[in-house]
């Protein structure tokens, strides 16, 4: 039997070197996936992988390097400065064969650090592959972003996570001789949250801390939860609890508990979390979970983001606290969020329905002659600035997408809409 302590982590052991062994992201790397086709053509642009942790960003960069047989250089934005970037670019330049430079957590690079990459990317000295968990539109400078193709990676689904579990069980059997029997996997699924690295870390800990019986370890939900709870620091050795804590922070505000919200905020401040990351999450929450129940929430969250940007630590902790407690204490509504989700679903299912002729733009004489805008009624020409008219395509007339929440502000909206539209939208 092998000594498990001498083996690298399971996530490293299972890292594939080809698209065939890669799990997930089939929209990118499946048979006709856009990224796979780009790699196989050899015409590889600089690119940014945007997606949550543990979905295969680093692995994908490594596979591309192996597939194209190009020199591969890697930097982590957490502990690399401009000097490190220049050194790597010099090495890549001297390698003489269009090296790939992979930068993990590129959103953590400052503007000057990103500027130092520009020249090498422009001249083709390196093909840049950046990985980020943050929206690159916010975090990557315009000149660099414009030279990169952005690919969005998705969390792994249950079927993909089960494929990884099967691979892990087989690998453990090969390397240690242990037989792993997964009797229940719901807790493993919940703990991983679509993150393959978290899933494999959990399996690693379970096999390392459970006593085998006749060479077999049986894993059920109770064992998984007990062992992971007892080994949280080990389980989170890559610092990914960062995502659990921001999740706890958001859910505390959504759940209207300012005490829990400010506790999780303090945890993030103490760990040195980027204050703009926290402020940005509050901006999203203000629209998604409070919305029109208190429109001032979005205004305050936006002011908070701006003020945090101007001040930074330690002073911005007070601004973050004010905003977090305000959002937690605000009335809640997800009606605006549900309205756009319902509308997007309708667009996907019904396709591009034609714009009713009476509300089409009519900039030319021909369009006017064809009746574009002919029956349009200008709301301000009528009493109360309203007159009934049809604005939706014929096939979806009467479809209600925005359903105001049960709070004083949106009840006012409901009353007004009912007054305007009578029974049409069933307000």
N, C-alpha and C positions, 0 to 999 in steps of 0.2 A: 504493500500500500504506500502511496506517495504521502509525503508530509505536506498537508494543506498549507502550512505557514510559509512554505517556500514558493508557493504558486502565486502568480500575479492575480489581482482582483478578477472576478468572473467576467465583468464588463470588458476587461482587456483581453481575456482569453477568447471571448466570443466575437471580438471585433472582426468583421469580414473584410476581405480584400478585393471583392468583386461585387457587381450589381446583383449577381445571382444569389449571394448569401445575405443580401441586405433586406431588412424587414421594414415595411412601411413606405410611405411617400410614393405610392405607385403612380400618382399623377405626375411625378417628376421623373421617376426612374423605371417605371414599367416599360413594357416592350416599345410603346410609342411615346414614352414620357419625354417632355420637351428638353429636360436636362440631359437625359441619356442620349438623345439624338444629337445634341450639341457636342457631347463628349466623343461620341462615336465618329462624328464628322471631323474631329480634331480642331474644329473652329471654336475654341473656348473663350468666351468673354470673361472679363473680371466680373465677380458676382458677390452677392450678399445673401446668405441663408438667414432668413428671419423665422424664428419659431421658438416654442417653449423649450426648457431644458430637457435633455435626455431623449431627443427624438431623432438623433443621428446626424447632426450638423458636422461634427468633427470627423465622424466615420465616412461621411459622404465626400469630404475634401480629400481624405486619405485614399479612398477608392478611385477618385478622379486621377490623382497623382500616379497610382499604380497602373491604372488602365492606359494612361498616356505615356507612362515611363518617363516622367519628368522629375527633376530635382524638387524636393519638397522641404520648405522651411516653415517653421511654426513659431508664433509668438502669442503670448497671452497679454491682453491689454492691461490686466491687473498689475503686472510687475514688469512691464517694458516701457522704456522711455524713448525719446527721439534718437539717442545714441544707439540703442539696441536695434532700432528700425534701420538706421543707416548701415550698421554692421551687416545685418542680414541682407540688405539690398546689394551691398558690395560683394558679398559671397554669392548671391544669386547671379549678379552680373558676370562674375568671373567663371561661373559654372557654364555660361555660354549657351544654354539651351532652354530658354523661356521657362524659368522656374516658377513653381506655384508657391505663393506666400499665403499661408493660412493665419488669420488673426482672430483668435477667440475673444468674444465679448468686445467687439470693435466699438460698441457704443460707449465704452469707458475711456476711449482715447479722446484727448483734448483736441481742439481745433488745430493747434500747432503740430501735434503728433499726426493727425490726419493729413495736414498739409505736406508733411515730410514724405508721405507715401505717393503724393500726386504725380511727381515727375517720373518715378519708376513705372507707375501704372500707364501714364500717357505714352512713354517711350516703348512700352512692351518689355521692359527689363524683367518684370514679374507679372504673372496673372494673379490678381488678388482674389482670395476667397475670404470674405469676412463672415463671422457668425455673430448673431445678436438675438437677444430675447426681447429687445425693445424695437419699436417702430423706427426703421432706418430714416424715414422722412424727418423725424425729430432729431435723431442722434448722429447722423452722418452728414458731413458738410456737402453742400450742393455740387461743387465741382467733382468730388469723388463719387457721389451717388449717381451723377449723370453718366459716369463711365462704367457703371456696374449694372448688371442685370439682377433684379431682386427676385429670389425664389422663396415662396412661403412654405414652411414645413408644418405639418399638422401633428397634434398629439396622437399617439398610437391607440388604435381601438382594441377592444377585448380580444378579437381573433388574432391580431398581430402580437399582442402581449402573450397570448397562449402559445403562439409559435416560438416566441423567445423562451418561455418556460420549458418547452419540449427540448430546445437546443441546450438550455442550461442543465437540465436533468441528464441528458446524454453526455455532456462535457464532464460533469461531476463524476459520472460512472467511469468514464475513460481515465480521468486524472487521479481519482482517489479510490475507486473501487466501491464507493458508497452507492447504495440504491436509494434514490429520493422518490417517495411516493406522495404526490400532491393530492390529498383526499378532498380538500376544499381550497378554492383559489380566490374567493370573493375578497378576503382581507388583503391578499397580495395585490389584487386589482385596485382596491381602494387606496392602499398605501402608495402605489406607484403613480396613480393619476395620469396614466398615459406616458409616463417617463420610464424608458427602458433601463436607464442607469439606476434609478431608485429601485426598480423591480429586481435587478440583478444584485444590488447591494443587499436587499432584504434576503434574497435566497442565500447569498454568501454568508450572512450572519446566522441564518437559521441552520445551515449545515455546520457552521463552525462552533455553534453553542449548544446544539442538541446532541444528546447521547444516542448513538445508533444501537438498535436491537437486532442482533444477527446480521449486521452490515446494512440495515435498512433504517431510514429516518422517515417517519410519517408526519406530514405537515397538514394541519387543519387551521381554521380561522382563529381559534382560541390561542393556539401556540404562536401563530404569526403575530397577533396583536400583543401578546405578553412579551415575547422576545424582543420585538422592535421597540416597545415602550421602554424596556430595560436597557436597551443599547442605542438610545437616540443619538448620542454624540458620535458613536462609531458609524451608525447608519448615515449620518449627515456629514461625513468627513469631507465632502466637497463643498460644504456650506450651502447646500440646497434648501435647508430649512428656511432660508431667506424667502423662498416662494410660499412656504407654509405660513410664515409670519405675516407677509403682506396679505395673504388670503384671510387670516384671522382678523387683521386690521379692517379689511373691507367688510367682512361679514359682521363685525361688531358694530360698525357704523350703520350698515343696512338694517341690523337688528335693533337699532336705537339704544345702544348701550355706550354712553360716552366714557364710562369708567374703563371698560374693556378696551375701547378704541384708544384711549390715551396710554393704557398699559402697553399695548402692542406697538404704539408709536414710540414709546420710550425704549422698548427692546430694539427697534430699528435704529434709533438715534445712537444708542450705546454701541451698536455693532458697526457704526460708521456708514450706514446705508446712504446712498445718494439722495439728498433731500428733494431734488427735482423728480426723482422716481416716485417718491411718496406723494408729492404735490400733484403729479400727473394722474396717479391712481385716484386721488380725491376728485379731480376734474371729471373723470369718467363716471365715478359714482354719483356725482351731483346731477348728471344728466340721466343716467341709467336708473337710479333708484329713488331719486327725489323729484326730478323733472318739474312739471308744472304744479305740483303740490306746493312748491316753494321756489319760484324761479330765481329768487335771490341767491339760492345755494350755488348755482352755476357761476353767478357773478362773483360771489365771495371766493369760490374755489379758483377762479381765473385770477383774481387779485392776489390770492395766496401764492399761486405759481409764480406770478410776476415778482412779488415781494421776496419770495425765497430765492429767486434767481439773483435779485439785487443784493441780498444780505449774506446768505450762506450761514454755515455753522459758526459760532454757537447760537447767535441771535435768532436764526430762523426757527429754532425749536418752538419758540413762543407762538409764532405765526402758524406753524403746522398744528400746534395744539388748539389754537383758537378755531381754525378751520375744521379740524377733526371733531371737536366737541359740538360745533354748530351743525355740522352735517348729521352727526349722530342724533341730535335733538330735533331735527327737522321732520315734518310729516313726510311720509314716503309714498311714492307712486312710480310704478314702472310702465305707465300707460304710453309715454312717448317711445320708450324702448320697444314695447310690444307693437306699437303702430308701425314702426319701420320694419320690424321683423315680419309682421303680417303682410306688409306691402311688398317686401322683397320676395316672399314666398309666392305671392300672387303673380308677380312679374315672371318668376321662374316657371310657374305652372301654366300661365295664360299666354306667355310670349309678349311680343311687342304689339300691343293693341293700338289701333289708329287713334290719333288725337281727334276729338269731335270737331267738326268743321267750324262750328261757331266760335271756338276758342283758339283756332289756328292763327298764326301770324300772317298778316296780309300786306307785306311791304311793297308789292308791285301791283300795277293796274290789272294784269292778267289774273293774279290771285284773287283780287277783289271781284272781278267779273265771274270767276269760278265759284264765288260765294264764300271764300275764306273770311271768317269773322263777321259774316253778314248779320247773323242773329245774336251777336254778342251784346249783352246788356251791361253797361258800365255801372258797377255797384253804387258809386257815389252820386249817380244821377237819381237815385231812388231814396225814398224816406227811410231813415234808419241805416242808410248805406248798405242796403241789402235788397236783392230781388231774387226769387228762385230761378235757377238755371241749371242746366246739366253740364257738369265738368268732367265726369268720368266717361271712359269709353263705353259704347253701347252694351257690350257683353258683360260688364261688371257694374251696371247701374244699381245704385242702392247698397253697395258693399260698404259696411262699416269697418274701418281699419283702426281708427282712434276711438278708444272707449275710455272716457275720463275716469280717473281714480276716485275712490270714495274719501274725499277730503274737501274741506271748505272751498279752496280755490278752484278745484276742478269741478266741484258741484255747480259753481257759477257758470263754468264753461258748458256743462251739460244742459243747464236751464236755458242758456242762450241758444245752443244748438237745437234744442227741442222747439224753441220758439220759432227759429228760422225754418227748420226742415220738417216740422210737424212729425208725421209718422214715417217719413221716408227712410231715415237711418236708424229708426227705433231707439232714439235717445230718450 
